[in-house]
Every structure is written in structure tokens, then in C-alpha cells.
Amino acid sequence: MKQLSKVNLKKLLVLTLFGLGIWQLGSGIYMQAKAKLAQHLISQAWQSNVAQGGGKQIRPWFYADTWPIAKLTVPRLNIEEHILWNASGRNLAFGAAHFLPSAKLEDLVKNENGQFSLIAGHNDTNFAFLSQLKLGDSYKLTLGNGLYMQYQVSNISIIHQSDTEFLQTNMRSVNRLYLMTCYPFNSLTSGTKQRYLVESVVI
């Protein structure tokens, strides 16, 4: 009886581990499918907004509290990223997003001196490509109405999350766009206190 119990216990353990493995695999596949669907819906919302003149707040799904407001294109890296409104934790889960306290992206297009704006994204998804950007690289930021600005990477730095000095307005400078993500890339832990900051100037 004792031997039989040991055999049954081993079988139960194997079946349990197998079930956990299947559940983890299924959960991973579900999350990937959900992420791809979100990107597809965001792209559709962007295209619909462009088709209507670019002035609409078209939500990618009915309960979304954000919408695509711009598209960032990096030719050298073959990157196209839609930029969402409001860089909240919830919205960053779906894509790179605009930090609302900074200047509106449409204000940057006016090319007034001293304007700056910040776009943030996760370093393991939408903004993973920041690790490949180099000084001198150029990219384009396009609004829904077709207006765009061409930017060139002028500085790359690693700062503490509490450092906001770079956001101070300087009326003597050309307008700037900052792209920011967590650092280091491929970190085994989340919630790191360092930030990877790409500064770009209009060209």
C-alpha cells in the first residue's frame, strides 16, 4: 500500500507540474495575442483619424482612455511607433505615450524656440529600439493632420528617475523632443530607478 501511495503521489506531482506548464504556456500565448491585437487596433484608430483630417480622438477600443496622436518613424531601424495620448501606467502597457505636462506635440510643429516634449515607453516592447539609436540618427514625428517634424539625436544619457532638470525650458534653444525608457535594458528586475534619455533637436 505504501509503494502504491508513493507511485500515485509521483503521478499526481507529474500531472500537477505538467498542468502548471500548460497554464503558463497558455498565459504567455494569450498575452502575446492580446498585445498584437492592441497594436492592430491602435493602427486602425490612427488610420481612421488620418482619413478624417487628423483632429479626432478615436479610441482603439471602446473602454480605452487613450488614442493615437502621432506616429514616430525611424528609417535606419525600420521602426514605426504610434504615440498614444497620456503616458499613464495603464496606457504605457499598450504603447509609447506622450507625457502631458510637457508641450503638446502639435505645438512642436509650430517650431517655436524653447518648446520641449517628452514621450515615454517600455524598454522591453515599444521603446526597446532606443538602445540602437546613435548620435546623429534622424527620425520623423508625424501628426494625424499630416504635419511633421524631422528630429536628429543630439544627446543620449542615463539619469535618475527623479532628475527633471532636462525639462527646464530654455528660450534660447530650438525645440526639443525627448524619448525616455527605463534602464538598464533587459533588466531581470522591474521598477529600476534609472532612465535612458534620448534628446533630439529639430532639423
N, C-alpha and C positions, 0 to 999 in steps of 0.2 A: 504493500500500500504506500509506503514511504517513497519507494522508487517511482511509482506511478504518479504520486503527487509532484515529485521533482520534475518529471517529464512534462506534466501538464503546466507546471509553473514556467518552465522554459518556453513551451509553446506559446503560453499567454504573453510572456515577455517579448518574444519574437514578433508576435502578431501586433502587440502594442507599439513596438518600435516601428514596424512596417506601416501601421496606420498613421503614426505621427509623421513619418517621412512623406507619405502620400498627401497628408494635410498641408505640410509645409510647402511641398511642390505645387499643390493646387493654389495655395495662397499667393505664392510668388507669381504664378501664371496670371492669376486674377488681377494682381496689382499692375503687372506689365500691360495687360489688356486694357485696364482702366486708364492708365497713363496715355496709351496710344489713342484711345477713344477721345480723351480730353484734348489732346493736341489736334486731332482731326476736327473736333467741334469748334475749337478756338480759331483754326484756319478758316473754317466755313463762315464764322461770325465776322472775321476780318474781311473776307472777300465780299460778303454781303454789305458791309459798311462801305467799302470802297465803291461798290456798284451804286450805292445811294448817295455818293458825294463825300463820304468820309466824316459826316457830322453826327452820326447816330451812335447811341450807346447800346450796341447789340450784344446781348448776353449769350455766351456759348451754350448754356443750358438754363432751364427755367429758374432754378434756385440760385444761380451764380450771383455773387455780389461784385463781380468784376467783368471787364470786357476788354478786347484788344484795342489798343490806342496807337500802336506803331509797329513797324517791322524793322528789325536790325539785320543788316546783311554784311557778311564778311567774305568778300570774294576769294581771298587767298585760302581760306579754310573751308570754303563751300558751305558756309553757315547761314541759315535764315532762322531768326527767332522772333516770334511775335511778343510784343511787350504788353503786359496787362496793366490795367488801372489799379493803383493802390498796392504797395508792397507789404501786405499783411502776411502773417504766417500762413494763413489759410490759402491765400492766393498764390504765394510762392511755391506751394505744393504742386501747382499746375503750370507754372512758367515764370520767367523773369518778369519783374514788375517795377513800376515807377514809384519812387519814394515821394509821396505827396508834398511834404514840406519844402521840397526843392522846386525850382521853376517848372512850370508846365512845359511839356515838350514842344507845344506849338509856339511858346514864347522863344524857344531856342532858334526856331526857324526865322524869327524876325532879325536874328543876328545882332542883337543889342549887346554892347560891351558889359561885362560883369555878370551876365546870366550864367547860371550853372544848374545842372540837373543830375540826379542820381538814379540809376537803375540797378536793382539787386536781383540775384538769382542763386540757386543752389549749386554748389561746386561739383555735385555728382550727377547732375542732369543738365538743365538748360544752360548753365554757365560753366560747365566743365571745360569748354573751349578756351576760356580765359587763360588757362595755363599755357596755351600755344601761341597767344598773341605776343608780338615782339614790338619793340620801339620802332616807329616808322610805319607800322601797318595802318592801312586805311580801311574804313568801313562806312556804311551809309545808314542813316536813320530816316525812315520814310513814314509820313503820316497818312491817314486814310484819305485825305483830300489830294494826295499826290505830291505835296510839297516835301522836300527832303533836305537834309544837311549831310555834308561829307566831313568825316572826322578822321584825324590821324592820332595814333597813340603817341603821347608825349612823355609819359612817365608811368612806371609801374612800381608800386611799393607795397610793403606789408605793414599794417598798422594795428593798433589795439582797437577793439570794438568800441571803446569809449572815446576814441580820438575823433573829434568833429572839426578840427582846425581847418581841414581841407575844404569845408563847406562855407567858410567865411567869404563873403562877396568881395571881389576886388574890381572896382570900376575901371581900372586901367588895363585890364586884361581882356582878351577875346573870350567869347562864351565857351564854356567847358562842359563836357559830358563825362560823368564817372560811371564806370561799371564795377560792381563790387560783389564779392562772394566770400564764403568762409575759407580759412586757410588753417592747416595745410590741405592740399588736395589728397584724396584717397586716405583720409584720416580714419583710424579704426574707432574713434570716439566722436560723438556729435557734440554740439554746443561749444566748439572751440572759441577762444577769446580773440583770435587773430583774424584779420580781414585782408584779403588780396584786393588791392585797389588799382584799377587801370584808369589813368587820367588821359583824356583826349581833348584836342583843341580843334575848332572848326577850320577847315581849309577851303 
